[in-house]
Amino acid sequence: MVEGQRFAPRVTMAGRELLLNGTGVRAAGWFKGYAAGLYLTERVGGAEQAQALPAPKRVQLRLLHDVPAGELAKAVHKGITRNSDDAERLALELPLARFEAQINAVGKVRKGDVVDLDQDADGALRFSVNGTLRGSTPSGAALYAALLRSFVGAQPYDERLKAGLLGRNR
């Protein structure tokens, strides 16, 4: 349990069992925005290993505060562009814009909402809020890989969150 949020030790996605690799909290100073869990087909301790595993994968966010969807979309955009080189940013421009539009269409995510950012077996990024699919971005594995780097890559949203997702806080 992290910040009062309980993450299932296992989930089933696309007929495959995913294991909770680790959990953490996204914090900026005193403000804690969400608790997160990383689900993979096997447990790993490094970002490269997490990236290399085949789909399906899930990053689950459990909101600790109400947030306008536009703020979430801006954070996703910043994280992906910060963790992608010029060629990747260019290739991801259209799929990222589609994904941001799906996030913005939600309007607001509220305290207690569960946001699943899934990579399905075909590599598409699926975005769900409280179990309801809000959109799918068929971009191959590139968009999801960039999103995952935002959490566990070289320039993550939060170093402590990265460590937790990679199971280093067990």
N, C-alpha and C positions, 0 to 999 in steps of 0.2 A: 504494500500500500504506500502511495506517495501523495502527500498533501490531502489525505482523506479519500483519495481515489483508488479504487481496487481494479487492477488489471487482471483479466483471466490469464492463467498460465499457458493456456493453449486456445487457439481458435481454428476453425476449419474454413478454408477459402479455396474455391475452385477444386473441391474434392481432396485437398491436401491439408495436412495438419501443420500449422505454424506454431512455433514456440516463442514465448515471450523472451526475447534476448536481454532486455533491460528496460528500466524506466528512469525518468528524470523530470525535472521541472525547468521550464523556461522562465528565467527571472532576469529583470533589469533593475538593479538596485534592490529596493524593497518590494517592488511590484512583481508578483508572480502571475503570469498570464495563463499558463496551462501546464498540466501534467501530460507526459507523453510516454508511450510504450512502443517499442520496435518489435515486430513479429517477423520471424524468418523461418525457413525450412529447417535450419539447424542453428545452434548457438555459435556465435563467433565473438572474438575480442577486438577485431580491427575493422576499420572502415573499408579497407580494400576487400577484406573477406566478405563483408556484408554486401558490397557492390557486386562481387563476383557470383554470389549465390543466384540460382535461377529463380524466376517468379514462381509462385506468388510471393508478395511481400506486403507488409502493412505498417504504416506509422499511424498510431491512434493518438489523437489529442483529446483531452478532457478539459474543457474550458473552466477556468477558475473565476472568470469575470465576464460580463457582457462586453462584446467587441463588435463594432461595425464591420460588416463583411469586407468593406473597402480597405480597412486597416489590415485585415488578414491577407487580402490579395496583394497589398503593397509589400508586406513582409515576405510573402512567398516569392514575389518578383525579385526583391532585393537579394534574398538568399540564393536563388537560382543564378542570377546574373553574377553575383560575387563568387560563386563556385564553378563558373563555366568560362572557358576561354572564348576568344572572339568568334571562332568558327562555330562553336557550340551555341553561343548566344544567337548568332544569325540563323542557324538551323532550327532553334527552338522558338524563334520569334512568334510564329503563327500558333503553334500548339500552346505556348505559354499564354498568349492573348486569349485563346479559347478557354483555357483553364481559369484564368483570372475572371473572365465573364461569368463562368459557372459559379465561382465563389461570390462575386458581387450580386448575382441573382438571388442569393439567400437573404440578403438585406442585413441581417444581424445574427451573430451566433451568441448564445446566451450562456451564462454561468450554468454548468451542469450538462451542456450539450456535449455529445461525443461525435467527433469528426474523424472519419476513417479516410486515409489517403492510401489507396490500394494499388498495387501493380498486379493486374490479372495475368493469366498464363500467356496471353498474346502480347504482353508488354504495355497495354493501355493503362493509363492513369484513371482510376475511378475514385470519385469524390462523393462521400456519403455523409449525411448529418443525421444523427440519431437513427441509423439503420436505413434511411431513405436515400436511394441513389439520386444525387443531384446533377451528375454529369459524368461523361466518359470522354477522355481525350486520347484518341488512337494515334499515338506518335511513336510507336515502337517503344523500345526501352529507354530512349534518350531522355525524355522529359522526366520519367521517374528516377532515373539515375541522377539527374541534376537535382531533383527535389531531395533525394536521399542524402546527397552530398551537403545540402543545406543544413541537415541535422548532424551528420557524422563526418563531413569532409574536412578539408584543410582550413576552411573559414566558416565554422558552424555558427548557427544563431547564438549558441551559448556553450562554452567549453564544459561546464559541469553537466549540462544536458547531454552533450555528446558522450561524456564518460559514462553517464548512467545508461544511456541507450545501448552502449557497447558492453554493458554488464560489468563495468569496472568498479561499481559501487556495491557489489554483492557481498 
